[in-house]
Amino acid sequence: MNNLERTTTRVSVTALHVGIVLWATYTLHQSPSEVVQPTMQGVLVPPEAIEPPKPRPKPPPPKPPEPEPRTVTLAVTADGVLHWNQDTIDEASLEARLQQAASEQPQPEIHVRGDRSVEYERAMKVMAAAQRAGMEKLGFVTAPDQ
């Protein structure tokens, strides 16, 4: 074989893996009958010289949906009887239930309904009791004329 057929090409490859720098030199011969013979060399690198991959920050957990505030209807009937939604209650129960509702998060909305024939003062006493208990969402509900 002459020198042209034995031309050698050297290729260097460098890789950093687990604290060791490796490089290989491949001898490529132009003759198809010859086998490529790599030579490996390495250098030990101290662990502090290699930066570990930085962990990605975890996304914040999804926020639970806020519960819909419930609505409590306080009704005063024509005969002056109080109703908490569908339950008939007295003055003492009204105060206790309003205190309990004021401590809930979120607080329920209080809708006060008064019969047309009920004295205005009676409906205002119910609203005042709700305010004293610390209720923040309070409304007076009326029915339109028919």
C-alpha positions in Angstrom: 0.0 0.0 0.0 1.2 3.4 -0.7 0.9 6.5 1.5 -2.2 7.8 -0.2 -4.2 4.8 0.8 -3.1 4.9 4.4 -4.1 8.5 5.0 -5.3 8.8 8.6 -7.9 11.3 9.8 -8.0 12.0 13.5 -11.3 13.1 15.1 -11.4 14.1 18.8 -14.6 13.7 20.8 -14.9 15.2 24.3 -17.7 14.2 26.8 -18.2 15.1 30.4 -19.9 12.4 32.3 -20.1 11.6 36.0 -17.0 13.5 37.0 -14.7 12.1 34.3 -13.8 13.9 31.1 -13.3 11.4 28.3 -12.1 12.0 24.9 -11.5 9.6 22.1 -9.4 9.9 19.1 -10.6 7.8 16.2 -8.2 6.8 13.5 -10.1 6.6 10.2 -8.4 4.9 7.3 -9.5 5.3 3.8 -9.1 1.6 3.1 -12.4 -0.2 3.8 -10.5 -3.4 4.8 -8.9 -1.7 7.9 -10.7 -1.5 11.2 -11.2 1.9 13.0 -9.2 1.8 16.2 -10.2 4.3 18.8 -7.9 5.3 21.6 -9.4 6.5 24.9 -7.9 8.8 27.4 -9.5 10.3 30.5 -9.0 12.8 33.3 -10.6 12.6 36.7 -12.5 15.8 37.6 -13.3 16.7 41.2 -17.0 16.6 41.9 -17.1 20.3 43.0 -16.0 21.3 39.5 -19.2 19.8 38.0 -22.4 21.7 38.7 -25.3 19.4 39.3 -28.4 20.2 37.3 -30.6 22.7 39.0 -34.0 21.3 40.0 -37.0 22.9 38.4 -39.2 24.7 40.8 -42.5 22.8 41.4 -45.6 24.6 40.3 -47.7 25.8 43.1 -50.6 23.4 44.0 -53.9 24.4 42.4 -56.1 26.5 44.6 -59.2 24.9 45.7 -62.3 26.6 44.3 -63.9 29.0 46.7 -67.2 27.7 47.9 -70.2 29.6 46.8 -71.6 31.7 49.7 -74.9 30.3 50.8 -77.9 32.5 51.2 -80.0 32.6 54.3 -83.5 34.0 54.0 -84.9 35.5 57.2 -88.7 36.0 56.7 -91.1 37.9 59.0 -94.7 36.7 58.3 -97.8 38.8 58.7 -98.4 37.5 62.2 -94.8 38.4 63.2 -93.3 34.8 63.2 -89.6 34.5 62.2 -88.4 32.0 59.6 -84.7 31.0 59.0 -85.1 29.6 55.5 -87.8 27.0 56.1 -87.5 26.7 59.9 -89.6 28.7 62.3 -87.4 30.3 65.0 -87.8 32.6 68.0 -85.7 35.7 68.9 -83.1 33.7 71.0 -82.6 31.2 68.1 -82.2 34.1 65.7 -79.4 35.6 67.7 -77.6 32.2 68.1 -77.9 31.3 64.4 -76.7 34.8 63.3 -73.6 34.5 65.6 -72.8 31.1 64.2 -73.3 32.3 60.6 -71.0 35.3 61.2 -68.2 33.0 62.2 -68.4 31.0 58.9 -66.0 31.6 56.0 -67.3 32.8 53.7 -70.2 34.3 55.5 -73.6 33.6 54.1 -75.7 36.3 52.5 -78.6 37.3 54.7 -81.8 38.3 52.8 -84.5 39.8 55.0 -88.1 39.4 53.7 -91.0 41.1 55.4 -94.7 40.6 54.7 -96.4 43.8 53.5 -98.6 43.9 56.6 -95.6 43.5 59.1 -94.6 46.7 60.9 -91.5 48.2 59.4 -89.9 48.2 62.9 -90.2 44.4 63.2 -88.2 43.9 60.0 -85.6 46.5 61.1 -85.1 44.7 64.4 -84.2 41.5 62.4 -81.7 43.5 60.3 -80.2 45.2 63.4 -79.7 41.8 65.0 -77.8 40.6 61.9 -75.6 43.7 62.0 -74.8 43.2 65.7 -73.8 39.6 65.0 -71.2 40.9 62.5 -72.9 39.8 59.2 -71.3 41.6 56.3 -73.7 40.8 53.5 -77.2 41.9 54.4 -80.1 42.9 52.1 -83.8 43.7 52.3 -85.8 41.8 49.8 -89.2 43.0 48.6 -91.7 41.7 46.1 -92.7 44.0 43.2 -96.4 45.2 43.0 -98.5 42.9 40.9 
